[in-house]
Amino acid sequence: MKNLVILGGGTAGTMIANKLRAKLGRHDWAITVVDRDDAHHYQPGYLFIPFGTYTRDQVVRSRHAFLPDGVELVLAEVDRVDPDAHQVHLEDGRTLAYDQLVIASGTTPRPDQTPGVMEEEWHRSIFEFYTLEGAEALRDALDGFDRGRLVVHITEMPIKCPVAPLEFTFLADAWLRARGLRDRVEIVYVTPLDGAFTKPVAAEHLGGMLEERKVHVETDFMVESVDPERKVLVSYDEREVPFDLLVTVPLNMGADFVARSGLGDELNFVPVDKHTLLSKKYDDIFAVGDASDIPTSKAGSVAHFATEVFVGNFLEHIAGRPMTGSFDGHANCFVESGDDKALLIDFNYDTEPLPGKYPLPGVGPMDLLKETRANHAGKLAFRWIYWNVLLPGRPMPLPAHMSMVGKRPPAAATTHTQED
């Protein structure tokens, strides 16, 4: 019997385990998933916790509940991978042999990488919402925040769900307006990018939305440190941004065991072929989801679409045949904009987000790059889809590859509009 070991029981790892268990003979392949604990987090839900929309119970469930019979879940920290010996060493001393290894260990916020962040103001005036604990602490802080300077800050790209800082900004604006506090609070959006987003058409739309909401944008800001005593962000070019409440998106990095194993880049992401997700160094190691270095968003939709392509490729690979599937970097993301509205963006490696309809051309029901209540409803409905369809590996009526059908090219794109 051969062994498939999956390091990480998050979105990508769970989907892969479910899909491959249904396709690999149980007498031919054993499947083992390794993760540190039995708590599976619906990470898109963290965004809503600071505003009281979701609670802990709505975003955490057991990993065991989403893995099928015939998949073993090992609860342990990974110490390192020995790719030459085809073994995974766990911190408790156990060793797992593998014939094929899938690294799906995700990415983690590392506030410790920015000087000053983790000092006495951490979770007092400096917060993040990329962990459950951080989102809950930020909820408590917002409850007592009624005036001053709210700064939303991105340390460096890439980050998990790159639109989330924008979403938080839009939601904070709406939350403050609903409480009659917006005139007392100045909101500043600080980014290392030269605009609100990485893609020109989307950046124009999203930047216009920030301007409408009277959010000041500080671009090209590469943070060097945070001065917690003076409560200022300091950039490498010596600019300073003062704050009363700082919501930072820390540097995101891959798992430490990736570095200890010699498998990662400087941020601990595994270099892979961006179309097949196979390691550039080892023929029996894949990296899927946020753990890889592919040049697209680190988002759940990417894990979903990439997994659809990966499964077919994996079956061809273990059969000794060339992999014929080619992942195109497809991602789509709902962007919460406040007031029960949201946008939807759909893009891939080569094509930026464009206006149009999704998933059916001319019909939708979702509008691309347009604020609508239907998009907001879709964002909220996705939590049920995630738990009941996506994770169990059930089919979803969405193509893994991005389609240009129903989209308007840049020349036809117009400024963003709202649906009242």
N, C-alpha and C positions, 0 to 999 in steps of 0.2 A: 504494500500500500504506500502511496505517495502522500506527502504532507504539504498542504497549503497553509501558510501562516500569515495572518493579517494583523498588522500592528496598528491598532486604533479601532475602537468601536463607535465612532461617530457616524456622520451621514454617509460618507463614501464607504467606510469599512463595513457598516451594517448592510447597505444595499448590495455590496459585492458578495458578502456571505450568503445573503438570501438568494440572489440570482444564481450564483455558482453552485450552491447546494442543490438547487433544482436541476442542474445540468450535468454535474459530475457524479459518476457512479459512487455509491457509498462504500463499495468494496474496493474501489480504485483510489479514492482520494479521501483523506481526513482533512477537515477544515478546523482551524483554531484561530480564534480572535483574542487578542491580548489588549487589555486596557487596565488603567490604574484602579478603577472602581466600577460599581454597577449603576452609576447614575448617568443616564443619557439626557443631555440638555438640548432643548430646542432654542438654539442660540439667537435666531431672529427675534425671539420674544423678549430678549434683554432690553431692546430699544423701548418697549412699552412699559417696563416696570417702573422707571422713574416717574412716570405720569399716572401710575395707578391703574393702567388698563389690564395688565396681567399681574399675577402673583407667582410665587415660587412653585406652587402646586400645578400650575398650568404649563410650566416649561421644563419640568423634570419628571422623567419616568425611568423605570428599570431597563437596563440594557438587555437583560435576559428575556424580557417580554417581547423583544423584537428580533430575536435570533431563533431560527428554526431548529427542530430536532435534527441531530446529526452535526451540529456546530458546537464545539466546546468553547466556552468563555473562560479565559484564564485571567484572574484579577491579580495584576502585579505590575510593577514599574519595570520598564525595559532598561537594562544597563547598557548593552551595546549589541550590535550585529557583527558577527564574524563572517563576512561574505566569502572568504576563501574556504572556510570549514562548513559553510551553509548552516550556520547555527545562530540562534538568538539567545543571548545570555540575559536572564532576568536578575533583578537586584536581590531577590531572595535566594539566589544560588542555583535555581533550576535552569536547565538548558533545553531549548526546543530546536529540533532539527527541521529543516525545510527543504523541499524540492523547488518550491516557488514561494517567493516572499512578496507581499504587498504592503508597502508603507503608506498608511492612511492616518498618520498621527497628527494631522492638522497643523495649526499655527496658534501661538499663544502670545498675549500681550506681555511685554517686558518693561514695565515702568522703571525697573532698576537700572536700565541702560541709559537713562537721562539723568544727569546729576541734579540733585535737589528735589526730585519728585517724591521720593520715598521717605523724606524727612518728616518733621513734626506736623506739617500741614496735610499729609496724606490722609484722605477721607475726613478732613476738616474743612479745607477750602480747595483741595485738589482731588478730583474724582475721575473715574472712568466708568463706562457702562459695557465693557467688553467681557466682563465676568458677571456671574449672578450676584456675588457678594458686592461688587462695585456698583451694579445697577441698584441694588437695594439701599446701599449707603447714599447714593445720589438722590434716590427718592426722598429719603429722610432730610437731606440737605435742602432740596427744593421746597419742601414743606415750610421751611423757615426762612426762605430767601424772598425778600419783598422789595429790594432796591439794590442798585450797584451795577457792577460790570461783570457780565457773564461772557466768558471767553470759551469758545469751542475750538480745540486745537488738534491738528494732526501732526505727529512727530515726523514720520517718514513713510513713503510707500515702499512695498505693497502692504496693505492692511486687509484684514478680513472684512468683507462687505464694504467696499470703498464708498458706497453712498450713505452708509449709516451716520457719519458725522453731519452730513447735510440734513438727513431726516431728523436727527436730534435737534438741530437748529430750527427747522421749520416747526417741529412739535413744541419746542420751548417757546417760540414766538406765539403760537396759538394758545398754549397753556397759560402764558402770562396775560395775554389779551382777555381770555375768558375770566380771569380773576381781577381784571382792572389794574394790573401791575405793569403793563408793558411800557408806559411812559416813564416809569421809575427805573427801568432796567435797560442798559445799553448792551447790545449783543454784538460780539466781534467774532468773526470766523477767520481762523489763522491756518494757513495751509502752505506746505512746501511747493505746491504746484503753482503754475502761472495763472490759474483761473479756478473756477469752482469745481471743475471735473477734468478728466484727462482727455476727453474727446470733444472736438470743437463745437459740433451742433448741440450736444447735450450741455456742454459748458455754457453756451450762450443762453439756453433755456434756464438752467439752474442758477446761473449768475443773475439773470434778470429777476428770478424769484427772490433771491436774497436782497437785491436792490429794492424791490417792491416792499419788502418787510423791514426796510431800513436797518439791515444788517451790514455793518462795516466789514469788508473783506481785506485781510492782510495777506498778500500773496508772496511767493518765493521766500518764505520764512523757514530757514533751516535752524531749528532750535539747538542751541549749544548747552543750555542749562535752564533750570528754574530757580529763581531766588525766592525761597519760601518766606523769608523774613520781610522782604519788600513787596512780595506778591507780584512778581513780574516774570514773564518769559523773556529770555535773552537769546538772540540769534547769533550765528557766527559772524555776521557783519555788524554786530553790536547794536542792532535795533532792539527796542524793548517794548513789550506789550503788558501793561498792568492789568490785574484782574482782582475781583472780589471773590468770584467763584470760577474756578478753572475746571472745564471738562476736557480732559486730554485723551487722545487716542495714542497709547504708547507704541513704541517700536514693536512690530510683530515679528516673531521668529519661530522657526520650526523647532522640533523636539531636540533636546540636548543630546539624546542618544544618537541622533543622526550625526552630530559633530564627533562624538566619541568613536563612532564607527567609521569615520572617514568617508561618509557618503554624501555630505552636503556642501553647499556653498557657504559664503560668509554669514548668511542669515539662517543656516541650517535647513535650507530647502534642497530637495534632492534633484539634481539635474537629470532631466529625462528628455526623450524625444517628444516634442510637443504634440505630435499627432498620434503616437502609439502609447505613450506614457511609460515606455520601457526605459530603465536606467541606461545612461550613456556609458556606464562602466561594466555593468553586470547583466548577463543574459537571463538571469533568473530572479531579478528584482524589478518590480514596478513601483511607482509612486503615484497615488491618485488623490484628488481633492487638494486641500490647502497645503499638503506636505510637499508637493512638487514645485518646480521653478517655472512652470509654464506661464507665458506672458499674457495672462488674462485675470479676471477678477477672482479673488479668493472668496468664493460665495457658494452657497448650497446648490444653486442652479448649475454651476459649473461641475460640481461633484456629481450631480444627477446626470447631466448630459454626457460627461466624460465616462461615467460608469457604463452607460448604455453602449458606448463604443468599445470600452475596455473589455467587456464580457466576451463579445465575439472575437476580439483580437486574442484574448487569453486562451480561448479554446483552440484557436488556430495555432497559437504559439506552442502549447503543450503537445499538439499533434504533429509538430515539426513542420508546419506549413507557414508560408509567409503571412504576416498580418495584413489584412486587406482593409480594415477599418481605419479611418483617419479623422481624429477629433479636430474640429475647426475652431475651438475656443469659445463655443456658444455659451452665452450667459444672458439671462434676463432677470431683472430686479424691479420689484415695486419700490417706489420712492415715496414714502409718506410725506405729505406737504402740509398737514394740519387741517383743522376744520372738516374732518372726515373725508378728506380727498387724498389722492395719491396719483403719481405718474407711473408709467411702466416704460422701461428701456429694454431693448433687445439688440444684442451685438455679438461680434465674434472677433477673431484675430485680425481680420482684414476690413471689417465693416463697422463703422461707428453707429451709435444709436441714432435712429431716424424717426420722423413722424410716420404715422400710419395706423393700421388696425392689427390686432393680434388676438387669437392665433389665426382667425379666418379673415382673408382680405375683404375689405368693404363691409364686413359684418362685425368683426371683433369677437366677443363683446368688449374687449379691452382696447383702450386708446393708447397709442404710443406717444410719449413726450407731451402728454396733455393731462392736466389735473382733472380727475373725475371721481365721483363717488363710487362708481363701479370698480375702479382700480383699488380704492380703499377697501371695499368689500372683498375684493380678491385677495388683498394682503392679509386680512383677518381670516378669511376662509382657508388660507394655505396652511395654517397650523393644523387643522383637522386632516387635510390632505397629507401633510408631512407624516403624522403619526399613523394614519390608516392606509395610505397608498404608497407613498414614496419609500419609507423605511422598509416595509415588508417586501419591497421589490415588485409590487404589482404594476401592471402596465399603465402608463399615462398617455393620453392622446396628444402628446407633444413630440414633434420630431427632434431627434438629438442634434441635427444639423440646422443651423440658422437658414431661414428662407428670406429672400428679398421680396417675395410676393406680398403685396399689400403695403409696402413701405414706399415713402416718397423720397427720392434722392435729394442731396443737399441743395441743389438749385431750386427745388420746389419747397424746401423747408421754410416755414415762417416762424415768427416769434411765438412763444408759448401762449396758449389761451386757457381759460378756466371754464368749467361747467358750473353754473350756479345751482 
